[in-house]
Amino acid sequence: MGEGIVRYKRDVWGEEVILGVSWDLLWVIAVAIFLLLVAHAFVMAVMAKKNLDRPSKDGRRIVRHESIDRWFHWLMAASILVLIFTGTAPIIGMRIAWLDIHWISGLILTFLVIAHIIRASFWQDFKSMLLMPKDFSEPFDSSKKPGKYYFEQKGMHWAVTVVVLAVVITGVLMFMQIDTPFWDRTNSMPESQLGLVFLLHGLSTLALVALASTHIYFALRPEKIFYTRAMVSGWMSEDELAANHDPAKWAPKEAD
């Protein structure tokens, strides 16, 4: 049975319980994200005719991302993409042996998230990623340049943080209910609670699909591609720094 965004079923007692999210929403989100990104690309193409000047990548280089942070980023990205693919493949009709790949990728992501939280809390500048009230005026005032991260970058980071934590927590709860090399299936969670976990996991998965698609799109935008390069190589040029950031708020060290 289905109703809105939630699917229901009858349990062994004949009572209606949550089965999970309605996966018809996957197609709604896919179309909506596609149309929004196409519209953004069109607007940016029109605006690009008015401003073709872009900072040079030549000259002195400064460090934007340490190597360990780049490894975290790409490993987390790979595990998330594998999770999305294996999680949605059965929904779109692909027949693959997905379950083992899915939970293994989920465990890898869980480990990476925990490790990243620890590193961000003790070895990185955690304050640079905080969204402060003054940051909300930044997108509407072209004279304001950010520190290390833009308002949009911070917003994306925290949105992904909330969604990934939801995926991980609900995924671990679901993982505890299946047969694994570590334990046998217990069926310890009541159907009503398990259905709620499935619903939250499905909703967070749909949100993750939207966020991942948006993130990839902006990472490939011509005017932002130097940020992607920095996530691969670790550096950006001094000219790119001066054009996009306020040195008074972020003064990185010179790259080797």
Buried (B, 14 or more C-beta within 10 A) or exposed (E): EEEEBBBBBEEEEEEEBBBBBBBEBBEEBBEEBEEBBEEBEEEEEEEEEEEEEBBEBEEEBBBBBEEEBBEBBEBBBBBBBBBBBBBBBBEEEEEEEBEEBBBBBBBBBBEBBEBBEEBBEEEBEEEBBEEEEEBEEBEEEEEEBBBBBBBBBBBBBEBBBEBBEBBBBBBBBBBBBBEBEEEEEEEEBEBEEBBBBBBBBBBBBBBBBBBBBBBEBBEEEEBBBBBBBBBEBBBBBBBBBEBBBBEEEBEBEEBE
